[in-house]
């Protein structure tokens, strides 16, 4: 039973990663500015030759290192598998961007509709990814680490973290281009919306509670990922 639950948890986690990558790409294709968590990699992608997925991979390695700071001894070695997850996630971003080449919203209403749908997809993917309590995508892993240490709701910490990333991305954009490039109203909207949507999904989607219950053993105590 333990092995069966563990397999289910990782399958849900992988599904969450896939949904996440599609959500990031969808928001970016709305052409109102990429999502906050992608803002720094996207600005770097516009400024330098590597692809969006490649710059995301490099930035995510930084997030993995930064998780060790708040968690310290509580950072489990198994979480180093985030490097493998990072590789998968970054590759899926490039795949998703290629898949969505047809999405070119030309008017503000269609751009806003695409942005809204992208935020919903991303928030749901984040909630699915976090619920099994195994390995996370590095960008969400650092949020979960901070939330664990500060005892704050995951969605609230994510909103503050995303806002910080946007500020840094804005500064980099002005350094490299002299104006905002790759960022826009959509970046701010998603920064404010995704964390709240995560909280909403976690409170009202029974599926997420069922996924979370897979982390409990027969005694009711939470199980470790491995």
C-alpha positions as CSV (number, residue, x, y, z in Angstrom):
1,X,0.0,0.0,0.0
2,X,2.9,2.4,0.8
3,X,4.4,1.8,-2.6
4,X,1.1,2.2,-4.4
5,X,0.5,5.5,-2.6
6,X,4.0,6.7,-3.4
7,X,3.6,6.0,-7.1
8,X,0.2,7.8,-7.2
9,X,1.8,10.8,-5.5
10,X,4.6,11.0,-8.1
11,X,2.1,10.6,-10.9
12,X,0.1,13.5,-9.6
13,X,3.3,15.5,-9.2
14,X,4.4,14.9,-12.8
15,X,0.9,15.9,-14.0
16,X,1.2,19.1,-12.0
17,X,4.6,19.9,-13.6
18,X,3.1,19.3,-17.1
19,X,0.2,21.7,-16.3
20,X,2.6,24.3,-14.9
21,X,4.7,24.4,-18.0
22,X,1.6,24.8,-20.2
23,X,0.3,27.6,-17.9
24,X,3.6,29.5,-18.1
25,X,3.6,29.2,-21.9
26,X,-0.1,30.2,-22.1
27,X,0.4,33.4,-20.1
28,X,3.5,34.3,-22.1
29,X,1.5,33.8,-25.4
30,X,-1.2,36.2,-24.2
31,X,1.4,38.9,-25.1
32,X,0.7,41.0,-22.0
33,X,3.8,40.0,-20.2
34,X,5.0,36.6,-18.9
35,X,4.2,35.2,-15.5
36,X,6.2,36.5,-12.5
37,X,8.0,33.2,-11.9
38,X,9.1,33.3,-15.6
39,X,9.8,37.0,-15.7
40,X,13.6,36.9,-15.0
41,X,14.2,33.9,-17.4
42,X,12.1,35.5,-20.1
43,X,14.0,38.8,-19.9
44,X,17.3,36.9,-20.1
45,X,15.9,34.9,-23.0
46,X,15.1,38.1,-24.9
47,X,18.6,39.5,-24.1
48,X,20.7,36.5,-24.7
49,X,20.8,33.5,-27.2
50,X,19.5,30.6,-25.0
51,X,15.9,29.5,-25.2
52,X,13.2,30.4,-22.7
53,X,13.4,26.8,-21.3
54,X,17.2,27.0,-21.0
55,X,17.2,30.3,-19.1
56,X,14.4,28.8,-16.9
57,X,16.7,25.9,-16.1
58,X,19.6,28.1,-15.1
59,X,17.3,30.3,-12.9
60,X,15.8,27.3,-11.3
61,X,19.2,26.0,-10.2
62,X,19.5,29.3,-8.2
63,X,16.2,28.6,-6.6
64,X,17.4,25.1,-5.5
65,X,20.4,26.6,-3.8
66,X,18.3,29.3,-2.1
67,X,16.0,26.6,-0.6
68,X,18.9,25.4,1.6
69,X,19.1,28.8,3.3
70,X,15.7,28.8,5.1
71,X,15.5,25.0,5.6
72,X,19.1,24.3,6.6
73,X,19.2,20.9,8.2
74,X,15.5,20.3,7.2
75,X,16.5,20.3,3.5
76,X,16.3,16.6,2.6
77,X,18.8,15.3,0.1
78,X,15.9,13.8,-1.9
79,X,15.0,17.4,-2.8
80,X,18.2,17.5,-5.0
81,X,16.1,15.5,-7.5
82,X,14.6,18.9,-8.2
83,X,17.5,19.2,-10.7
84,X,15.9,16.4,-12.7
85,X,12.5,17.9,-12.4
86,X,14.0,21.2,-13.4
87,X,15.3,19.6,-16.6
88,X,11.9,18.1,-17.4
89,X,10.0,21.3,-16.6
90,X,12.3,23.6,-18.6
91,X,12.1,21.2,-21.6
92,X,8.3,21.2,-21.3
93,X,8.2,25.0,-21.4
94,X,9.9,25.0,-24.8
95,X,7.6,22.2,-26.0
96,X,4.5,24.1,-24.8
97,X,5.7,27.3,-26.5
98,X,6.1,25.4,-29.7
99,X,2.6,23.8,-29.3
100,X,1.0,27.2,-28.8
101,X,2.4,28.9,-31.9
102,X,-1.2,29.1,-33.1
103,X,-2.1,31.3,-30.1
104,X,-1.7,34.9,-31.3
105,X,-4.4,37.0,-29.6
106,X,-4.7,40.3,-31.5
107,X,-7.1,42.3,-29.4
108,X,-7.1,43.3,-25.8
109,X,-10.2,41.3,-24.9
110,X,-8.7,38.1,-26.4
111,X,-5.4,38.9,-24.7
112,X,-7.1,39.3,-21.3
113,X,-9.1,36.1,-21.8
114,X,-5.9,34.2,-22.7
115,X,-4.1,35.7,-19.6
116,X,-7.0,34.8,-17.3
117,X,-7.1,31.2,-18.6
118,X,-3.3,31.0,-18.3
119,X,-3.4,32.1,-14.7
120,X,-6.1,29.5,-13.9
121,X,-4.1,26.8,-15.5
122,X,-0.9,27.8,-13.7
123,X,-2.6,28.1,-10.3
124,X,-4.2,24.7,-10.7
125,X,-1.0,23.1,-11.8
126,X,0.9,24.6,-8.8
127,X,-1.8,23.2,-6.4
128,X,-1.7,19.8,-8.0
129,X,2.1,19.8,-7.9
130,X,2.3,20.8,-4.2
131,X,-0.5,18.5,-2.9
132,X,1.4,15.2,-3.1
133,X,4.2,16.6,-0.9
134,X,7.1,15.1,-2.8
135,X,9.5,17.0,-5.0
136,X,8.5,20.4,-6.4
137,X,9.5,22.5,-9.3
138,X,12.3,24.7,-7.9
139,X,10.4,27.9,-8.2
140,X,7.6,26.5,-6.1
141,X,10.0,24.6,-3.8
142,X,11.5,27.8,-2.6
143,X,8.1,29.3,-1.9
144,X,7.1,26.1,0.0
145,X,10.4,26.4,2.0
146,X,9.7,30.0,3.0
147,X,6.1,29.2,3.8
148,X,7.2,26.3,6.0
149,X,9.7,28.4,8.0
150,X,7.4,31.5,8.3
151,X,4.2,29.5,8.9
152,X,2.4,31.6,6.3
153,X,-0.1,30.3,3.7
154,X,1.6,29.0,0.6
155,X,-0.5,31.2,-1.7
156,X,0.3,34.4,0.3
157,X,4.0,33.7,0.3
158,X,3.9,32.9,-3.5
159,X,2.2,36.3,-4.1
160,X,5.0,38.1,-2.2
161,X,7.8,36.0,-3.9
162,X,6.3,36.6,-7.4
163,X,6.2,40.4,-6.8
164,X,9.8,40.4,-5.8
165,X,10.7,38.5,-9.0
166,X,8.8,41.1,-11.1
167,X,10.7,43.9,-9.5
168,X,14.1,42.3,-10.3
169,X,13.0,41.5,-13.9
170,X,11.9,45.1,-14.4
171,X,15.4,46.3,-13.3
172,X,17.1,43.8,-15.6
173,X,14.9,44.9,-18.5
174,X,15.9,48.5,-18.1
175,X,19.6,47.4,-17.8
176,X,19.5,45.4,-21.0
177,X,17.0,47.3,-23.1
178,X,16.4,50.7,-21.5
179,X,12.6,49.9,-21.3
180,X,10.2,47.2,-20.2
181,X,10.6,44.3,-22.5
182,X,8.7,41.0,-22.0
183,X,6.8,42.4,-19.0
184,X,3.5,44.2,-18.8
185,X,0.1,44.4,-17.2
186,X,-0.2,40.6,-17.5
187,X,2.8,40.1,-15.3
188,X,1.3,42.2,-12.5
189,X,-2.1,40.6,-12.9
190,X,-0.7,37.1,-12.7
191,X,1.5,38.1,-9.7
192,X,-1.6,39.1,-7.8
193,X,-3.9,36.4,-9.1
194,X,-2.0,33.1,-9.1
195,X,-1.4,32.9,-5.3
196,X,-5.0,33.8,-4.5
197,X,-6.2,31.2,-7.0
198,X,-3.9,28.6,-5.4
199,X,-5.6,29.4,-2.0
200,X,-9.0,29.2,-3.7
201,X,-8.3,25.8,-5.3
202,X,-6.8,24.4,-2.1
203,X,-10.0,25.4,-0.2
204,X,-12.6,24.3,-2.7
205,X,-11.3,21.5,-4.9
206,X,-11.9,18.1,-3.2
207,X,-9.4,16.5,-5.6
208,X,-6.6,18.3,-4.0
209,X,-7.6,17.1,-0.5
210,X,-7.7,13.5,-1.8
211,X,-4.2,13.9,-3.3
212,X,-2.9,15.3,0.0
213,X,-4.4,12.4,1.9
214,X,-2.1,10.1,-0.1
215,X,0.8,11.5,2.1
216,X,-0.7,9.9,5.2
217,X,0.0,6.4,6.3
218,X,-2.4,4.0,8.0
219,X,-1.7,5.7,11.3
220,X,-2.7,9.1,9.9
221,X,0.8,10.4,10.2
222,X,2.4,12.1,7.1
223,X,4.7,9.8,5.1
224,X,8.0,10.9,3.7
225,X,8.4,11.1,-0.1
226,X,11.0,8.3,0.0
